[in-house]
């Protein structure tokens, strides 16, 4: 058997579901700690929206890891909740509100069209996940799609 040396474009690898679950759990823990002492109501509303996304992502992640029993209805509900909060993100961040506890970077408002695009990407990924989850094996791809969009936004727009 011979192996041919062919040159192909490198494959883009997606993060492993376990890595993304860890990302989601860390985001949830960080967000919970950040809420203490927030004075600005608009910033608190944003943080609550992000916390709700993280909580629902954790619900899916716990099922994917086998820490909670798989339930398609619960997983779909969590994905739909993520989509709803993602849809609200543009409105929650539209005003340039600040608070010492905020982790939102000024870059959000400097490049707001991209921020809105990333929020729509999350909404789309979550809606697609809600439609696709029928079995436990559907969780990892759904989780990967959702968490990848979260990370894309956080890597640019969150401290």
N, C-alpha and C positions, 0 to 999 in steps of 0.2 A: 504494500500500500504506500503510495507516495502522497506527499502533502504539497500542494501547489502554493506558491507564495504569491498571493494576489493582494493588491493594495485596495483597500476599501476605506471609506470614510469611517472614522471611529464611531461606534454606537454610543449614543447618549444614554447613560444609565440613570434610572430614577432612584431616589433614595428608597431604602428598604422600609417596609411598613413599620417595623419595630423602631427605626430611627424617627419616623414621622410621629409615631405614638409618643415617643419620648419628647419630641418637640412640642406636641400638643399639651402634654402634662406640664412641662416646664413653663409654657406660655400661660397656662391656667394658674399655676402657683405664683408666677411673677405678677400677673394681673391682680390676683387677690391681695398680694402684699402692697401693691401700688395704690390701692383704693383708700388706704388709711390716710386721713388728713387731706383729702381732696376738697378744695373750697369751691371750685368753679362747677356749677351744675351741668353745664354743657360738656365739660371734660368728664364728669362723673357719668353722664349718659353714654358717652363714647366708650368709657371703660366697661360699663355694664353690658353694652352691646358686644364688645370683644370677649368679655367673660362668658356671655351666653354662647357665643360661637365655640369657645374653648371647652365649655362644659359639654356641649353636644358632640363635639369632636371626640372628647374623652369617652362618651357613651359608646360611640362606634368603635373606638380603639380598644376599650375593655372587652367588647365582644370579640373583636379580631384576635386579641391575645388569649381568649378563653377564660378571662377572669370573671366574666359574667356570661350567662347563658344567651345564645343567639336568639334574637326575636326580630323577625323581619319588620314587623310593624313598628317596633321601638326604634330600630335602626333607620327606617325610612322617615319616621317622625323627626329624629335627630337631624338627619340630612336636610329635611324641609325647613327645620328651624334655623339651621345654618344659612340656608338660602335666603330666608326672610331677613335675618340680621344683616347679611351681606348687602341685600337690597337697601336696607336702611343706612348703611355706612356712609354713602355719599352725602345724605342729608345731615347726618350726625357730625361729619367733618367739614361741611361746607364753610361754616364760620371759623375763622382763625382764632380759636379760643385757646387760652394757655392756663397752665397751673403748674406750680413747681413739681407736682407729682406726675404730670403728664409724660408719657414716653413717646408722644407723637413728635416727629421731626418737622422742622419748618419746611423741609423739602416737599411735604404733602401739598402745601399751598403754592409752592413754586412750580409744581408739576401736577396740578390737580387733575388734568385730563387723564394722565397715566394712573393716578391713584384711583379715579373712578373706573377706569378700564380694569384694573386689578380687582376691584370690588365686584364688578360684573363677572369677571372670570371665576371668582369664588362662588358667586350665585349660580352660575352655569354648572360648575363642577358639582355643587351640592344638589342641584335639581337633577342632574344626570345620575348622581349616586342614588338619590331617592327612587328614581325610576328603575335602576338596575339591581338593587339589592333584593334578592330572592332567597339566597342560601348563604351560609357562613363564608363560603369561598368567594363571594362577591364583596366581602367587606374590605379585604386588603386593597384591591384596585380602587374601590371607592374612596377609602381612606387616603391612599396615595394621591389621588387626583385632588381631593379637598386640601390636604395638608400641604401639597406642593404649591397651591395658589396662596395659602396663608403665608408660607415661607417667602414666596416671591415678593409679597407686599411688606412683610415685616423686615426683610433684609434691607430694604431701601428706606422705609418710612417710620420705623420704630427704633427708639434708642435701645 
